[in-house]
């Protein structure tokens, strides 16, 4: 996709008083410095396994750029961006990260869905001392000065819900997921959390991307007879797994902590009703910031376009980055990165900020259930939780 430039006139038009008021509250200059720009490389999966998530992530990124520019930019600097598709592949992420840094000379790279994309891109950006901002919840454990994460890690996404789950749904859990680092790492965390709450993991199976037949695996689950089947599939594989789960007349309670708004319309209501999910954001959150966010999103992309936690974390990332640039009065990563833990933002999910010790965001944690109307009802909102990254001390 070609570079997108947003003029101040276009950005201001149609955003209404909500963003105009935001320009005062965020403290940005009212007029952009025409001679200064911030060049962002937006890198994500727009084709391949994670397309369903990448498109929403891009929309939220674009809205964030609109909102920041309408509020005066990043310390008076206009945000410009170049979009690249890594095709949900390791090589694609490496190649596109190299292009964005080398040919396009971007100041930072934001986005990505699967952990394999993050790991691949970081192998390019970190040695070059360029800032990489990853906006998807993941298995945790990254500790790199040049990496900022605005998605949840397991102690924010999985741990808070376990007491409720074990008290209300049962004590035995079986995991099925995609065969890569996010499901495997998350399962390790889940096992520890279950045991700490008097429950147990009774089985775990992982499958290649694109698996079409889960029948034999479901027979294993039936034999194990767990109280809960916990799914951790990536992208479109999530839809296949749930559809087949229902066709096998499975009895265990279904938990899929990555289930979100982008998937709701992909299956009939009866096939997903009752699924328990855990995210930092759901569209059903009723607060002034989220209500305005949803209105601007619908005006730009249509009322039928979904917003999910990955997209919202991307929106937050752009704002935190812009505010850090203002504080540092520079786009130099050596100045911006320390500033990122000194700024904060009232996001659609709630208040957010970064921990200097690990460059991860203090995300909110919310558990919800899919209703018969293919929406989410919030079961518990645990609020903002500090991210735990073992043995990481960047500050």
C-alpha positions as CSV (number, residue, x, y, z in Angstrom):
1,X,0.0,0.0,0.0
2,X,1.3,3.4,-0.9
3,X,2.2,6.0,1.8
4,X,-0.8,7.8,3.2
5,X,-0.6,11.5,4.0
6,X,-3.3,13.1,5.9
7,X,-3.7,16.9,5.6
8,X,-4.7,18.9,8.6
9,X,-7.8,20.1,6.8
10,X,-8.9,16.6,5.9
11,X,-8.1,15.2,9.4
12,X,-10.0,17.9,11.1
13,X,-13.1,17.6,8.9
14,X,-15.8,15.5,10.3
15,X,-14.1,14.4,13.5
16,X,-16.3,16.8,15.5
17,X,-16.0,18.3,18.9
18,X,-14.8,15.1,20.6
19,X,-11.4,15.2,19.0
20,X,-11.3,19.0,19.0
21,X,-11.7,18.9,22.8
22,X,-9.1,16.1,22.9
23,X,-6.5,18.5,21.4
24,X,-6.7,20.7,24.5
25,X,-6.8,17.8,27.0
26,X,-3.8,16.0,25.5
27,X,-1.8,19.2,25.4
28,X,-0.7,19.0,21.8
29,X,-0.1,22.2,19.8
30,X,-3.1,23.4,17.8
31,X,-1.2,23.7,14.6
32,X,1.0,21.0,13.0
33,X,4.6,21.8,12.1
34,X,4.4,21.3,8.4
35,X,8.2,20.8,8.1
36,X,8.2,18.0,10.7
37,X,6.7,14.6,10.3
38,X,6.8,11.2,12.1
39,X,7.1,8.3,9.6
40,X,5.5,5.1,10.9
41,X,5.7,1.7,9.3
42,X,2.5,-0.2,9.9
43,X,3.3,-3.9,9.5
44,X,0.7,-6.7,9.9
45,X,-1.0,-9.7,8.4
46,X,-3.3,-8.5,5.7
47,X,-3.3,-11.8,3.9
48,X,-2.8,-15.3,5.2
49,X,-4.0,-16.9,8.4
50,X,-4.5,-13.7,10.4
51,X,-6.2,-11.6,7.8
52,X,-9.4,-11.4,9.8
53,X,-7.5,-9.7,12.6
54,X,-5.1,-7.6,10.5
55,X,-7.8,-5.7,8.7
56,X,-9.4,-4.5,12.0
57,X,-6.0,-3.7,13.4
58,X,-5.2,-1.5,10.4
59,X,-8.5,0.4,10.7
60,X,-7.9,1.2,14.3
61,X,-4.4,2.4,13.4
62,X,-5.7,4.6,10.7
63,X,-8.3,6.1,13.1
64,X,-5.5,6.8,15.7
65,X,-3.5,8.6,13.1
66,X,-6.6,10.7,12.2
67,X,-7.2,11.5,15.8
68,X,-3.6,12.4,16.7
69,X,-3.2,14.6,13.6
70,X,-6.6,16.3,14.3
71,X,-5.4,17.0,17.9
72,X,-2.2,18.7,16.6
73,X,0.1,15.8,15.9
74,X,2.9,14.3,18.0
75,X,4.2,17.5,19.6
76,X,3.3,19.4,16.5
77,X,4.7,16.7,14.1
78,X,2.3,15.2,11.6
79,X,2.0,11.4,11.5
80,X,2.5,9.8,8.2
81,X,2.6,6.1,7.5
82,X,3.4,3.3,5.1
83,X,1.5,0.0,5.3
84,X,3.1,-3.4,4.6
85,X,1.6,-6.9,4.6
86,X,3.8,-9.6,6.1
87,X,1.3,-12.3,4.9
88,X,1.4,-13.9,8.4
89,X,4.9,-15.3,7.7
90,X,8.3,-15.1,9.3
91,X,10.1,-14.3,6.0
92,X,7.4,-11.7,5.1
93,X,7.9,-9.9,8.5
94,X,11.7,-9.9,8.0
95,X,11.6,-8.6,4.5
96,X,9.0,-5.9,5.1
97,X,10.7,-4.8,8.3
98,X,14.0,-4.4,6.4
99,X,12.2,-2.4,3.6
100,X,10.4,-0.1,6.1
101,X,13.7,0.7,7.9
102,X,16.1,0.7,5.0
103,X,14.2,2.0,2.0
104,X,11.4,4.0,3.7
105,X,13.5,5.2,6.7
106,X,10.6,5.0,9.1
107,X,11.0,6.2,12.7
108,X,9.2,3.2,14.1
109,X,7.2,0.1,13.2
110,X,3.8,-0.6,14.7
111,X,1.4,-3.6,14.5
112,X,1.7,-7.4,13.9
113,X,-0.6,-10.2,15.0
114,X,1.1,-13.6,15.5
115,X,4.1,-14.0,17.7
116,X,6.1,-15.3,14.8
117,X,5.7,-11.9,13.1
118,X,6.9,-10.1,16.2
119,X,9.9,-12.4,16.7
120,X,10.9,-12.0,13.0
121,X,10.5,-8.3,12.9
122,X,12.4,-7.8,16.1
123,X,15.3,-9.7,14.7
124,X,15.7,-6.8,12.3
125,X,14.7,-3.8,14.3
126,X,16.5,-4.5,17.6
127,X,20.0,-4.7,16.1
128,X,19.3,-1.6,14.2
129,X,18.1,0.2,17.4
130,X,14.7,1.0,15.9
131,X,11.5,1.1,17.9
132,X,9.1,-1.8,17.4
133,X,5.6,-1.5,19.0
134,X,3.7,-4.8,19.1
135,X,0.0,-4.5,19.8
136,X,-1.3,-8.0,20.2
137,X,-1.7,-10.1,23.4
138,X,0.9,-12.8,23.5
139,X,2.6,-15.5,25.6
140,X,4.9,-13.0,27.4
141,X,8.6,-13.1,28.1
142,X,10.0,-10.5,25.7
143,X,12.5,-8.1,27.3
144,X,14.2,-5.8,24.8
145,X,14.9,-2.1,25.1
146,X,13.7,-1.5,21.5
147,X,10.4,-3.4,21.9
148,X,7.2,-1.9,23.4
149,X,4.1,-4.1,23.9
150,X,0.6,-2.8,24.3
151,X,-1.3,-6.1,24.3
152,X,-1.8,-8.3,27.3
153,X,0.6,-10.9,28.6
154,X,-0.8,-14.0,30.4
155,X,-0.8,-12.6,34.0
156,X,-3.1,-9.9,32.7
157,X,-5.3,-12.1,30.4
158,X,-5.4,-15.6,31.9
159,X,-4.5,-15.4,35.6
160,X,-7.3,-13.0,36.7
161,X,-10.1,-15.2,35.4
162,X,-8.9,-18.5,36.8
163,X,-10.4,-18.2,40.3
164,X,-13.8,-17.5,38.7
165,X,-13.4,-20.3,36.1
166,X,-12.5,-22.9,38.7
167,X,-15.2,-21.9,41.1
168,X,-18.0,-21.7,38.5
169,X,-17.0,-24.1,35.6
170,X,-14.9,-26.9,37.0
171,X,-11.5,-28.1,37.9
172,X,-10.2,-30.0,34.9
173,X,-9.1,-28.4,31.7
174,X,-8.0,-29.7,28.3
175,X,-6.2,-27.4,25.8
176,X,-6.3,-27.5,22.0
177,X,-4.4,-24.9,20.0
178,X,-2.2,-24.0,17.1
179,X,1.3,-25.3,17.1
180,X,3.4,-22.2,17.8
181,X,4.8,-20.2,20.6
182,X,1.6,-18.3,21.7
183,X,-0.6,-21.3,22.5
184,X,2.3,-23.3,24.0
185,X,3.5,-20.5,26.2
186,X,0.0,-19.6,27.3
187,X,-0.7,-23.2,28.2
188,X,2.4,-23.2,30.4
189,X,1.0,-20.2,32.3
190,X,-2.5,-21.7,32.4
191,X,-1.2,-24.9,34.0
192,X,0.5,-23.0,36.8
193,X,-2.6,-20.8,37.4
194,X,-4.9,-23.9,37.5
195,X,-2.7,-25.7,40.0
196,X,-2.6,-22.6,42.2
197,X,-6.4,-22.7,42.3
198,X,-6.8,-26.4,43.0
199,X,-7.5,-27.4,39.4
200,X,-5.5,-29.3,36.8
201,X,-4.5,-29.4,33.1
202,X,-5.5,-32.9,31.9
203,X,-4.3,-32.7,28.3
204,X,-3.0,-30.5,25.6
205,X,-2.8,-31.0,21.8
206,X,-1.3,-28.5,19.2
207,X,-2.0,-28.5,15.5
208,X,-0.4,-27.1,12.3
209,X,-1.9,-24.0,10.8
210,X,-4.7,-24.8,8.4
211,X,-5.8,-28.1,10.1
212,X,-9.3,-29.0,8.7
213,X,-10.1,-32.1,10.7
214,X,-10.2,-32.0,14.5
215,X,-12.3,-35.2,14.8
216,X,-9.7,-37.5,16.3
217,X,-8.6,-34.8,18.7
218,X,-12.2,-34.3,19.9
219,X,-12.5,-38.0,20.5
220,X,-9.4,-37.7,22.8
221,X,-11.1,-34.9,24.7
222,X,-14.3,-36.9,25.1
223,X,-12.2,-39.8,26.6
224,X,-10.5,-37.4,29.0
225,X,-13.9,-36.0,30.0
226,X,-12.7,-32.5,31.2
227,X,-15.0,-29.9,32.7
228,X,-13.5,-27.3,30.3
229,X,-12.1,-27.3,26.8
230,X,-9.8,-24.3,26.4
231,X,-9.1,-23.4,22.7
232,X,-6.0,-21.3,21.5
233,X,-6.2,-21.4,17.7
234,X,-4.9,-18.6,15.5
235,X,-6.9,-16.6,13.0
236,X,-9.3,-18.5,10.8
237,X,-8.4,-21.8,12.5
238,X,-10.4,-20.5,15.4
239,X,-13.6,-20.6,13.3
240,X,-13.0,-24.1,12.0
241,X,-12.3,-25.5,15.5
242,X,-15.4,-24.1,17.1
243,X,-17.7,-25.1,14.2
244,X,-16.4,-28.7,14.5
245,X,-16.6,-28.6,18.3
246,X,-20.3,-28.0,18.0
247,X,-20.8,-30.6,15.3
248,X,-19.3,-33.3,17.6
249,X,-21.9,-32.5,20.4
250,X,-19.1,-31.8,22.9
251,X,-20.1,-31.3,26.5
252,X,-17.2,-29.4,28.2
253,X,-17.6,-25.7,28.8
254,X,-15.8,-23.8,26.0
255,X,-13.2,-21.1,26.9
256,X,-11.4,-19.3,24.1
257,X,-9.7,-16.3,25.7
258,X,-8.8,-14.9,22.2
259,X,-12.4,-14.9,21.0
260,X,-13.3,-11.4,19.9
261,X,-15.6,-9.1,17.9
262,X,-14.0,-9.9,14.5
263,X,-15.2,-13.5,14.8
264,X,-18.7,-13.0,16.1
265,X,-20.3,-12.7,12.6
266,X,-18.4,-15.7,11.2
267,X,-20.5,-18.3,13.0
268,X,-24.2,-18.7,13.8
269,X,-25.2,-17.6,17.3
270,X,-26.0,-21.1,18.5
271,X,-22.4,-22.3,17.7
272,X,-20.7,-19.7,19.9
273,X,-23.2,-18.8,22.6
274,X,-21.6,-19.3,26.0
275,X,-18.0,-19.0,24.9
276,X,-15.9,-17.3,27.7
277,X,-13.3,-14.8,26.4
278,X,-10.8,-12.6,28.2
279,X,-9.5,-9.4,26.6
280,X,-8.4,-5.9,27.6
281,X,-11.3,-4.4,25.5
282,X,-14.8,-5.2,24.4
283,X,-17.0,-3.0,22.4
284,X,-19.7,-3.2,25.1
285,X,-17.7,-1.1,27.5
286,X,-19.8,1.9,28.4
287,X,-17.6,4.9,29.1
288,X,-17.3,8.3,27.4
289,X,-14.0,7.6,25.7
290,X,-15.1,4.3,24.2
291,X,-18.4,5.7,23.1
292,X,-16.7,8.4,21.2
293,X,-14.1,6.0,19.8
294,X,-16.9,3.7,18.5
295,X,-18.7,6.7,16.9
296,X,-15.6,7.9,15.0
297,X,-14.8,4.4,14.0
298,X,-18.3,3.8,12.6
299,X,-18.3,7.1,10.8
300,X,-15.0,6.2,9.1
301,X,-15.4,2.4,8.4
302,X,-19.2,1.8,8.7
303,X,-21.3,0.7,11.7
304,X,-20.9,-3.0,10.7
305,X,-17.1,-3.0,11.0
306,X,-16.0,-4.6,14.3
307,X,-13.5,-3.4,16.8
308,X,-11.5,-5.8,18.9
309,X,-8.9,-5.7,21.6
310,X,-6.0,-6.0,19.2
311,X,-7.3,-3.0,17.3
312,X,-7.9,-1.0,20.4
313,X,-4.4,-1.7,21.7
314,X,-3.1,-0.5,18.4
315,X,-5.1,2.7,18.8
316,X,-3.6,3.1,22.3
317,X,-0.1,2.5,21.0
318,X,-0.2,5.3,18.5
319,X,-1.4,7.7,21.1
320,X,1.2,6.7,23.7
321,X,3.9,7.0,21.0
322,X,2.7,10.4,19.9
323,X,2.6,11.6,23.5
324,X,6.1,10.3,24.1
325,X,7.4,12.1,21.1
326,X,5.9,15.3,22.4
327,X,7.5,14.8,25.8
328,X,10.9,13.9,24.3
329,X,10.6,16.6,21.6
330,X,12.2,14.1,19.3
331,X,11.7,11.0,17.2
332,X,15.0,9.5,18.3
333,X,14.3,6.1,19.8
334,X,16.9,6.7,22.5
335,X,14.8,9.7,23.7
336,X,11.3,8.4,22.9
337,X,11.6,5.0,24.5
338,X,12.3,6.3,28.1
339,X,9.5,8.9,27.5
340,X,6.9,6.2,26.7
341,X,6.8,5.0,30.3
342,X,6.3,8.7,31.5
343,X,3.1,9.3,29.6
344,X,-0.4,7.9,30.1
345,X,-3.7,7.8,28.2
346,X,-7.4,7.5,28.9
347,X,-8.1,4.8,26.4
348,X,-11.3,3.1,25.3
349,X,-10.4,0.2,27.5
350,X,-9.7,2.5,30.5
351,X,-6.6,4.2,31.8
352,X,-3.3,2.8,30.4
353,X,0.4,3.4,30.7
354,X,3.7,1.5,30.3
355,X,6.0,0.0,32.9
356,X,9.5,1.3,32.5
357,X,10.9,-2.0,33.8
358,X,9.7,-4.1,30.9
359,X,8.2,-1.7,28.2
360,X,4.8,-3.5,28.5
361,X,1.5,-1.7,29.0
362,X,-0.5,-1.8,32.2
363,X,-3.6,-3.2,30.4
364,X,-7.0,-3.7,31.7
365,X,-8.4,-7.3,32.1
366,X,-12.0,-8.1,31.2
367,X,-13.8,-11.4,31.1
368,X,-16.9,-11.7,28.9
369,X,-19.4,-14.3,27.6
370,X,-20.9,-14.6,24.1
371,X,-24.6,-14.1,24.2
372,X,-27.4,-15.6,22.1
373,X,-27.4,-12.4,20.1
374,X,-23.7,-12.7,19.0
375,X,-22.5,-10.0,21.3
376,X,-20.4,-10.0,24.5
377,X,-21.7,-9.5,28.0
378,X,-19.1,-8.5,30.5
379,X,-18.8,-10.9,33.4
380,X,-16.0,-9.4,35.3
381,X,-13.8,-6.3,34.8
382,X,-10.6,-6.7,36.8
383,X,-9.3,-3.2,35.9
384,X,-5.7,-2.3,35.2
385,X,-3.0,-4.9,35.9
386,X,0.7,-4.6,35.9
387,X,2.4,-6.8,33.3
388,X,4.8,-9.5,34.6
389,X,7.8,-10.3,32.5
390,X,10.1,-12.6,34.5
391,X,13.7,-11.5,35.0
392,X,13.2,-8.3,32.9
393,X,14.7,-5.0,34.3
394,X,15.0,-2.4,31.5
395,X,14.7,0.7,33.7
